[in-house]
Amino acid sequence: MPRSPRSGNPLVAVAYLRCSTDAQELGPEAQRAAIEAWAAREGVTVAAWHADQGVSGGAPIDKRPALLDAFASLEAHGAGVLVTQKRDRLARDTMAAIAIEGLAAKAGAKIVSAAGEGTDADENDPAAFMLRRMLDVFAEYERLVIKARTRAAMRVKKARGESTGETPYGYRAEAGRLVPDAAEQATVALVRSLRASGLSVRAIAVELNARGLVARTGKPLGKTQVHNLIARDAA
């Protein structure tokens, strides 16, 4: 006969926290406080805490080391609950949320939100199941909306000539705009001249070092940086 899945203790939980930003209202302290309050109300002991910080809700499971550790903790502590502050802390990707539920079930646990979203005494209740899936879909939708807004804002900034990322060598950022930096532009011009004379990338880096020209970090300009400057001209 097939072996039935292990069933963990419903009064023992493993907590999972996830933060994609440093926003305080979404931070680990706030999530932990909400879970501790839930555990006190429900008479549940939280045996272990695991937090993925700076991790998007759309990240695949294998890119979340703390979540993987949480699955191991479920079995190690015989826990019957994997608790999160809110359902969207679990994932902002519908398929990822379903996969996480399956892995938790395999470890003998069910997913519980401290906020009570989609939680039901009978986890197979059709209404509770539908609510969980709706929450997963809305969480993914919200992530995609935020992503779309960010891309739109970046396009607007780029159209205005404003800086949208790391300031390229040869420029400095002023009031959101890229302004040529005289000293760095002189170095860029020298790289172009040396390359035009037939010098290799290695030879150019050696020459720059001999002249005392350094990167923004104060270290010598290396082959990679020289190659990037040349490639930027060719683009």
C-alpha positions as CSV (number, residue, x, y, z in Angstrom):
1,M,0.0,0.0,0.0
2,P,1.3,3.5,-0.7
3,R,2.6,5.3,2.3
4,S,0.4,8.1,3.6
5,P,1.9,11.6,4.0
6,R,3.3,12.5,7.4
7,S,1.1,14.7,9.5
8,G,2.8,17.3,11.7
9,N,1.7,18.7,15.1
10,P,-0.8,21.5,14.4
11,L,0.3,23.3,17.6
12,V,3.9,23.5,16.3
13,A,4.7,26.0,13.5
14,V,7.7,27.1,11.5
15,A,7.5,30.8,10.5
16,Y,8.5,32.1,7.1
17,L,9.2,35.8,6.5
18,R,9.9,37.4,3.1
19,C,10.9,41.0,2.4
20,S,11.5,42.4,-1.1
21,T,12.2,45.9,0.1
22,D,13.3,47.8,3.2
23,A,9.9,49.4,3.7
24,Q,9.3,49.2,7.4
25,E,5.6,48.2,7.2
26,L,6.7,45.1,5.3
27,G,9.9,44.5,7.3
28,P,10.8,41.3,9.2
29,E,10.0,43.0,12.6
30,A,6.4,43.8,11.6
31,Q,5.9,40.3,10.1
32,R,7.4,38.6,13.2
33,A,5.2,40.7,15.6
34,A,2.0,39.7,13.6
35,I,3.0,36.0,13.7
36,E,3.8,36.1,17.4
37,A,0.4,37.7,18.1
38,W,-1.3,34.9,16.0
39,A,0.7,32.2,17.8
40,A,-0.3,33.6,21.2
41,R,-4.0,33.6,20.3
42,E,-3.9,30.1,18.8
43,G,-1.7,28.5,21.5
44,V,0.8,27.6,18.8
45,T,4.6,27.3,19.5
46,V,6.8,28.7,16.7
47,A,9.7,26.3,16.7
48,A,11.8,28.1,14.0
49,W,12.0,31.4,12.1
50,H,13.3,31.7,8.5
51,A,13.6,35.0,6.6
52,D,14.4,35.7,2.9
53,Q,15.3,39.4,2.7
54,G,15.5,41.3,-0.6
55,V,13.7,38.5,-2.4
56,S,10.9,39.2,-4.8
57,G,7.6,37.4,-4.4
58,G,8.0,36.2,-8.0
59,A,11.3,34.5,-7.3
60,P,11.4,30.7,-7.9
61,I,11.6,28.4,-4.9
62,D,15.2,27.4,-5.6
63,K,16.2,31.0,-5.3
64,R,14.8,31.3,-1.7
65,P,17.3,29.7,0.7
66,A,15.3,30.5,3.8
67,L,12.2,28.9,2.4
68,L,14.1,25.7,1.6
69,D,15.4,25.8,5.2
70,A,11.8,26.2,6.4
71,F,10.7,23.0,4.7
72,A,13.6,21.2,6.4
73,S,12.5,22.7,9.7
74,L,9.0,21.4,9.3
75,E,10.2,17.8,9.4
76,A,13.0,18.5,11.9
77,H,10.5,19.9,14.5
78,G,7.5,17.8,13.5
79,A,5.6,21.0,12.8
80,G,2.2,20.9,11.2
81,V,2.0,24.6,10.2
82,L,4.1,26.8,7.9
83,V,2.9,30.3,9.0
84,T,3.4,33.6,7.2
85,Q,2.2,37.1,8.1
86,K,0.0,37.3,5.0
87,R,-0.6,35.1,2.1
88,D,1.4,37.3,-0.3
89,R,4.5,36.8,1.8
90,L,4.4,33.2,0.7
91,A,4.6,34.2,-3.0
92,R,3.4,36.7,-5.6
93,D,3.3,34.0,-8.2
94,T,0.3,31.7,-8.5
95,M,2.2,28.6,-9.6
96,A,4.9,29.2,-7.0
97,A,2.3,29.4,-4.2
98,I,0.7,26.1,-5.4
99,A,4.2,24.5,-5.4
100,I,5.0,25.7,-1.9
101,E,1.7,24.4,-0.6
102,G,2.5,21.0,-2.2
103,L,6.0,20.9,-0.6
104,A,4.6,21.9,2.8
105,A,2.0,19.2,2.5
106,K,4.7,16.7,1.7
107,A,6.4,17.7,4.9
108,G,3.2,17.1,6.8
109,A,2.2,20.8,7.2
110,K,-0.4,23.2,5.9
111,I,0.0,26.9,5.1
112,V,-1.5,29.4,7.5
113,S,-1.7,33.2,7.2
114,A,-1.5,35.0,10.5
115,A,-4.0,37.5,9.0
116,G,-6.4,34.6,8.5
117,E,-6.6,34.8,4.7
118,G,-7.9,31.6,3.2
119,T,-7.4,29.6,6.4
120,D,-10.1,27.1,7.2
121,A,-10.4,24.2,9.7
122,D,-11.0,22.0,6.7
123,E,-8.3,22.9,4.2
124,N,-10.2,21.0,1.5
125,D,-13.3,23.2,1.9
126,P,-14.1,24.5,-1.6
127,A,-14.8,28.1,-0.5
128,A,-11.5,28.3,1.4
129,F,-9.7,26.7,-1.6
130,M,-11.2,29.3,-4.0
131,L,-10.2,32.2,-1.7
132,R,-6.6,31.0,-1.5
133,R,-6.3,30.8,-5.2
134,M,-8.0,34.3,-5.6
135,L,-5.5,35.7,-3.1
136,D,-2.6,34.1,-5.1
137,V,-3.9,35.6,-8.4
138,F,-4.4,39.0,-6.9
139,A,-0.9,39.0,-5.3
140,E,0.6,38.1,-8.7
141,Y,-1.5,40.8,-10.4
142,E,-0.3,43.4,-8.0
143,R,3.3,42.4,-8.6
144,L,2.9,42.7,-12.3
145,V,1.2,46.1,-11.9
146,I,4.1,47.4,-9.8
147,K,6.5,46.0,-12.4
148,A,4.7,47.7,-15.2
149,R,4.5,51.0,-13.4
150,T,8.2,50.9,-12.7
151,R,9.0,50.2,-16.3
152,A,6.8,53.1,-17.5
153,A,8.5,55.4,-15.0
154,M,11.9,54.4,-16.2
155,R,10.9,55.0,-19.9
156,V,9.7,58.5,-18.9
157,K,12.9,59.3,-17.1
158,K,15.0,58.0,-20.0
159,A,12.9,60.1,-22.5
160,R,13.7,63.2,-20.3
161,G,17.4,62.4,-20.4
162,E,17.4,61.6,-16.7
163,S,19.6,58.9,-15.2
164,T,17.8,55.5,-14.7
165,G,20.6,53.4,-13.3
166,E,24.3,53.4,-12.6
167,T,26.1,56.5,-13.8
168,P,28.3,55.5,-16.7
169,Y,32.0,56.4,-16.6
170,G,32.5,59.8,-18.1
171,Y,29.5,61.3,-16.6
172,R,28.0,62.4,-13.2
173,A,24.4,62.6,-12.1
174,E,23.1,66.1,-11.3
175,A,19.4,66.6,-10.5
176,G,18.6,63.3,-12.2
177,R,20.4,64.1,-15.4
178,L,23.7,62.9,-16.8
179,V,26.3,65.6,-17.1
180,P,29.8,65.1,-18.7
181,D,32.6,64.8,-16.2
182,A,35.6,66.7,-17.5
183,A,38.3,64.5,-15.9
184,E,36.6,61.2,-16.8
185,Q,35.8,62.4,-20.3
186,A,39.6,63.1,-20.8
187,T,40.3,59.5,-19.8
188,V,37.7,58.2,-22.2
189,A,39.2,60.3,-25.0
190,L,42.7,58.9,-24.2
191,V,41.3,55.3,-24.3
192,R,39.9,56.0,-27.8
193,S,43.2,57.5,-28.9
194,L,45.3,54.7,-27.6
195,R,42.9,52.1,-29.2
196,A,43.0,53.9,-32.5
197,S,46.8,53.7,-32.4
198,G,46.6,50.0,-32.3
199,L,47.2,49.2,-28.7
200,S,45.5,46.1,-27.1
201,V,43.1,46.4,-24.2
202,R,45.8,45.1,-21.9
203,A,48.4,47.6,-23.2
204,I,45.9,50.5,-22.7
205,A,45.2,49.4,-19.1
206,V,49.0,49.4,-18.5
207,E,49.4,52.8,-20.0
208,L,46.5,54.3,-18.0
209,N,48.0,52.9,-14.8
210,A,51.4,54.3,-15.7
211,R,49.8,57.7,-16.0
212,G,48.2,57.4,-12.6
213,L,44.7,57.4,-14.0
214,V,42.3,55.5,-11.7
215,A,38.7,54.4,-11.5
216,R,36.1,56.0,-9.2
217,T,37.1,53.5,-6.5
218,G,40.6,54.8,-6.5
219,K,42.0,51.6,-8.0
220,P,43.7,51.3,-11.3
221,L,41.5,51.0,-14.4
222,G,41.6,47.4,-15.3
223,K,41.2,45.5,-18.6
224,T,37.4,44.9,-18.0
225,Q,36.7,48.6,-17.6
226,V,38.8,49.5,-20.6
227,H,37.1,46.9,-22.6
228,N,33.7,48.2,-21.5
229,L,34.6,51.8,-22.6
230,I,35.7,50.6,-26.0
231,A,32.6,48.4,-26.4
232,R,30.4,51.4,-25.4
233,D,31.9,53.4,-28.2
234,A,31.3,50.6,-30.7
235,A,27.7,50.2,-29.6
